[in-house]
Amino acid sequence: MPRVISDECVKCGTCAGECPVEAITEGADKYEINKDTCIDCGACEANCPSNAISEE
């Protein structure tokens, strides 16, 4: 199941740097995960300092 980023995102960019398939991009208010690209590896969630990433 793809991950999602909540409004708790502080736009630090850590998650984007950890994604092996580059499924995470910077949005207007927070980073966003492309559900079609996400391989559900969990690397982004494990490294998010604000705990803003979870399974959908």
N, CA, C and O atoms as a GROMACS GRO file, in nm:
protein
  224
    1MET      N    1   0.085  -0.117   0.000
    1MET     CA    2   0.000   0.000   0.000
    1MET      C    3   0.090   0.124   0.000
    1MET      O    4   0.180   0.134   0.083
    2PRO      N    5   0.067   0.218  -0.091
    2PRO     CA    6   0.150   0.338  -0.096
    2PRO      C    7   0.140   0.420   0.032
    2PRO      O    8   0.040   0.415   0.103
    3ARG      N    9   0.243   0.495   0.059
    3ARG     CA   10   0.246   0.584   0.175
    3ARG      C   11   0.180   0.717   0.138
    3ARG      O   12   0.169   0.751   0.020
    4VAL      N   13   0.138   0.792   0.239
    4VAL     CA   14   0.085   0.927   0.220
    4VAL      C   15   0.154   1.020   0.319
    4VAL      O   16   0.204   0.976   0.423
    5ILE      N   17   0.158   1.148   0.285
    5ILE     CA   18   0.221   1.248   0.370
    5ILE      C   19   0.112   1.339   0.424
    5ILE      O   20   0.034   1.397   0.348
    6SER      N   21   0.107   1.352   0.556
    6SER     CA   22   0.004   1.433   0.621
    6SER      C   23   0.045   1.580   0.627
    6SER      O   24   0.154   1.618   0.584
    7ASP      N   25  -0.043   1.661   0.681
    7ASP     CA   26  -0.017   1.804   0.697
    7ASP      C   27   0.089   1.831   0.803
    7ASP      O   28   0.130   1.946   0.821
    8GLU      N   29   0.135   1.729   0.874
    8GLU     CA   30   0.242   1.744   0.972
    8GLU      C   31   0.378   1.764   0.905
    8GLU      O   32   0.477   1.794   0.972
    9CYS      N   33   0.383   1.747   0.774
    9CYS     CA   34   0.507   1.762   0.697
    9CYS      C   35   0.566   1.901   0.717
    9CYS      O   36   0.495   2.002   0.708
   10VAL      N   37   0.696   1.906   0.746
   10VAL     CA   38   0.765   2.034   0.766
   10VAL      C   39   0.851   2.072   0.644
   10VAL      O   40   0.931   2.165   0.650
   11LYS      N   41   0.833   2.000   0.535
   11LYS     CA   42   0.903   2.025   0.408
   11LYS      C   43   1.054   2.027   0.422
   11LYS      O   44   1.121   2.114   0.366
   12CYS      N   45   1.108   1.931   0.496
   12CYS     CA   46   1.253   1.924   0.513
   12CYS      C   47   1.322   1.854   0.396
   12CYS      O   48   1.440   1.877   0.371
   13GLY      N   49   1.248   1.769   0.323
   13GLY     CA   50   1.304   1.701   0.207
   13GLY      C   51   1.373   1.569   0.235
   13GLY      O   52   1.420   1.504   0.143
   14THR      N   53   1.379   1.530   0.360
   14THR     CA   54   1.446   1.404   0.395
   14THR      C   55   1.383   1.286   0.322
   14THR      O   56   1.454   1.199   0.272
   15CYS      N   57   1.252   1.283   0.316
   15CYS     CA   58   1.182   1.171   0.253
   15CYS      C   59   1.217   1.158   0.105
   15CYS      O   60   1.238   1.047   0.056
   16ALA      N   61   1.223   1.270   0.035
   16ALA     CA   62   1.253   1.266  -0.108
   16ALA      C   63   1.392   1.209  -0.132
   16ALA      O   64   1.413   1.135  -0.228
   17GLY      N   65   1.486   1.243  -0.047
   17GLY     CA   66   1.622   1.193  -0.061
   17GLY      C   67   1.634   1.044  -0.033
   17GLY      O   68   1.727   0.979  -0.081
   18GLU      N   69   1.541   0.989   0.044
   18GLU     CA   70   1.544   0.847   0.080
   18GLU      C   71   1.470   0.758  -0.020
   18GLU      O   72   1.490   0.637  -0.020
   19CYS      N   73   1.385   0.815  -0.102
   19CYS     CA   74   1.301   0.735  -0.193
   19CYS      C   75   1.384   0.678  -0.309
   19CYS      O   76   1.442   0.755  -0.386
   20PRO      N   77   1.391   0.544  -0.321
   20PRO     CA   78   1.473   0.483  -0.426
   20PRO      C   79   1.414   0.494  -0.566
   20PRO      O   80   1.484   0.471  -0.664
   21VAL      N   81   1.286   0.529  -0.576
   21VAL     CA   82   1.222   0.539  -0.708
   21VAL      C   83   1.177   0.681  -0.740
   21VAL      O   84   1.103   0.703  -0.836
   22GLU      N   85   1.221   0.778  -0.660
   22GLU     CA   86   1.192   0.920  -0.682
   22GLU      C   87   1.042   0.947  -0.695
   22GLU      O   88   0.998   1.020  -0.784
   23ALA      N   89   0.963   0.886  -0.605
   23ALA     CA   90   0.818   0.902  -0.608
   23ALA      C   91   0.772   1.023  -0.528
   23ALA      O   92   0.652   1.053  -0.526
   24ILE      N   93   0.864   1.093  -0.462
   24ILE     CA   94   0.827   1.204  -0.375
   24ILE      C   95   0.875   1.335  -0.434
   24ILE      O   96   0.991   1.351  -0.471
   25THR      N   97   0.781   1.430  -0.443
   25THR     CA   98   0.813   1.562  -0.495
   25THR      C   99   0.762   1.670  -0.400
   25THR      O  100   0.673   1.645  -0.318
   26GLU      N  101   0.820   1.787  -0.411
   26GLU     CA  102   0.779   1.899  -0.326
   26GLU      C  103   0.651   1.961  -0.380
   26GLU      O  104   0.645   2.002  -0.496
   27GLY      N  105   0.550   1.968  -0.295
   27GLY     CA  106   0.424   2.033  -0.331
   27GLY      C  107   0.421   2.174  -0.275
   27GLY      O  108   0.520   2.222  -0.221
   28ALA      N  109   0.308   2.241  -0.288
   28ALA     CA  110   0.294   2.379  -0.242
   28ALA      C  111   0.308   2.390  -0.091
   28ALA      O  112   0.377   2.479  -0.042
   29ASP      N  113   0.242   2.300  -0.017
   29ASP     CA  114   0.242   2.308   0.129
   29ASP      C  115   0.316   2.195   0.198
   29ASP      O  116   0.351   2.206   0.316
   30LYS      N  117   0.340   2.086   0.126
   30LYS     CA  118   0.407   1.969   0.182
   30LYS      C  119   0.459   1.885   0.068
   30LYS      O  120   0.428   1.909  -0.048
   31TYR      N  121   0.540   1.785   0.102
   31TYR     CA  122   0.586   1.692  -0.001
   31TYR      C  123   0.472   1.597  -0.035
   31TYR      O  124   0.383   1.573   0.047
   32GLU      N  125   0.474   1.541  -0.157
   32GLU     CA  126   0.368   1.452  -0.202
   32GLU      C  127   0.429   1.324  -0.259
   32GLU      O  128   0.538   1.326  -0.316
   33ILE      N  129   0.357   1.214  -0.242
   33ILE     CA  130   0.401   1.084  -0.292
   33ILE      C  131   0.315   1.045  -0.411
   33ILE      O  132   0.192   1.044  -0.401
   34ASN      N  133   0.380   1.012  -0.522
   34ASN     CA  134   0.309   0.964  -0.640
   34ASN      C  135   0.271   0.818  -0.615
   34ASN      O  136   0.358   0.731  -0.609
   35LYS      N  137   0.144   0.791  -0.599
   35LYS     CA  138   0.096   0.657  -0.566
   35LYS      C  139   0.126   0.555  -0.674
   35LYS      O  140   0.140   0.436  -0.645
   36ASP      N  141   0.136   0.599  -0.798
   36ASP     CA  142   0.164   0.508  -0.909
   36ASP      C  143   0.311   0.466  -0.913
   36ASP      O  144   0.345   0.361  -0.968
   37THR      N  145   0.397   0.547  -0.855
   37THR     CA  146   0.540   0.521  -0.857
   37THR      C  147   0.589   0.453  -0.729
   37THR      O  148   0.684   0.375  -0.732
   38CYS      N  149   0.525   0.483  -0.617
   38CYS     CA  150   0.564   0.430  -0.486
   38CYS      C  151   0.568   0.277  -0.487
   38CYS      O  152   0.474   0.212  -0.534
   39ILE      N  153   0.677   0.220  -0.434
   39ILE     CA  154   0.691   0.075  -0.428
   39ILE      C  155   0.670   0.022  -0.287
   39ILE      O  156   0.695  -0.096  -0.260
   40ASP      N  157   0.624   0.108  -0.196
   40ASP     CA  158   0.590   0.069  -0.060
   40ASP      C  159   0.708   0.009   0.016
   40ASP      O  160   0.693  -0.090   0.088
   41CYS      N  161   0.825   0.070  -0.001
   41CYS     CA  162   0.943   0.018   0.069
   41CYS      C  163   0.952   0.069   0.213
   41CYS      O  164   1.015   0.005   0.297
   42GLY      N  165   0.890   0.185   0.241
   42GLY     CA  166   0.891   0.239   0.376
   42GLY      C  167   1.011   0.322   0.413
   42GLY      O  168   1.020   0.369   0.526
   43ALA      N  169   1.105   0.343   0.321
   43ALA     CA  170   1.225   0.420   0.352
   43ALA      C  171   1.190   0.563   0.391
   43ALA      O  172   1.252   0.620   0.482
   44CYS      N  173   1.093   0.621   0.326
   44CYS     CA  174   1.055   0.759   0.357
   44CYS      C  175   0.996   0.768   0.497
   44CYS      O  176   1.030   0.858   0.574
   45GLU      N  177   0.908   0.677   0.529
   45GLU     CA  178   0.842   0.678   0.660
   45GLU      C  179   0.943   0.659   0.773
   45GLU      O  180   0.934   0.726   0.876
   46ALA      N  181   1.037   0.571   0.753
   46ALA     CA  182   1.137   0.542   0.856
   46ALA      C  183   1.228   0.661   0.883
   46ALA      O  184   1.285   0.671   0.992
   47ASN      N  185   1.243   0.750   0.787
   47ASN     CA  186   1.336   0.862   0.802
   47ASN      C  187   1.270   0.998   0.822
   47ASN      O  188   1.340   1.099   0.830
   48CYS      N  189   1.139   1.003   0.828
   48CYS     CA  190   1.067   1.130   0.843
   48CYS      C  191   1.079   1.181   0.988
   48CYS      O  192   1.031   1.115   1.080
   49PRO      N  193   1.144   1.297   1.009
   49PRO     CA  194   1.162   1.347   1.144
   49PRO      C  195   1.034   1.398   1.211
   49PRO      O  196   1.029   1.410   1.333
   50SER      N  197   0.931   1.426   1.132
   50SER     CA  198   0.806   1.477   1.191
   50SER      C  199   0.695   1.371   1.193
   50SER      O  200   0.580   1.401   1.225
   51ASN      N  201   0.732   1.247   1.160
   51ASN     CA  202   0.635   1.136   1.159
   51ASN      C  203   0.509   1.169   1.078
   51ASN      O  204   0.398   1.137   1.119
   52ALA      N  205   0.529   1.234   0.963
   52ALA     CA  206   0.418   1.278   0.878
   52ALA      C  207   0.381   1.176   0.771
   52ALA      O  208   0.287   1.200   0.695
   53ILE      N  209   0.452   1.065   0.764
   53ILE     CA  210   0.429   0.966   0.658
   53ILE      C  211   0.372   0.838   0.718
   53ILE      O  212   0.422   0.788   0.819
   54SER      N  213   0.268   0.786   0.654
   54SER     CA  214   0.207   0.662   0.702
   54SER      C  215   0.146   0.588   0.583
   54SER      O  216   0.136   0.641   0.472
   55GLU      N  217   0.106   0.464   0.609
   55GLU     CA  218   0.037   0.388   0.505
   55GLU      C  219  -0.100   0.450   0.483
   55GLU      O  220  -0.163   0.500   0.576
   56GLU      N  221  -0.144   0.446   0.360
   56GLU     CA  222  -0.274   0.502   0.324
   56GLU      C  223  -0.387   0.427   0.387
   56GLU      O  224  -0.504   0.462   0.366
   0.00000   0.00000   0.00000
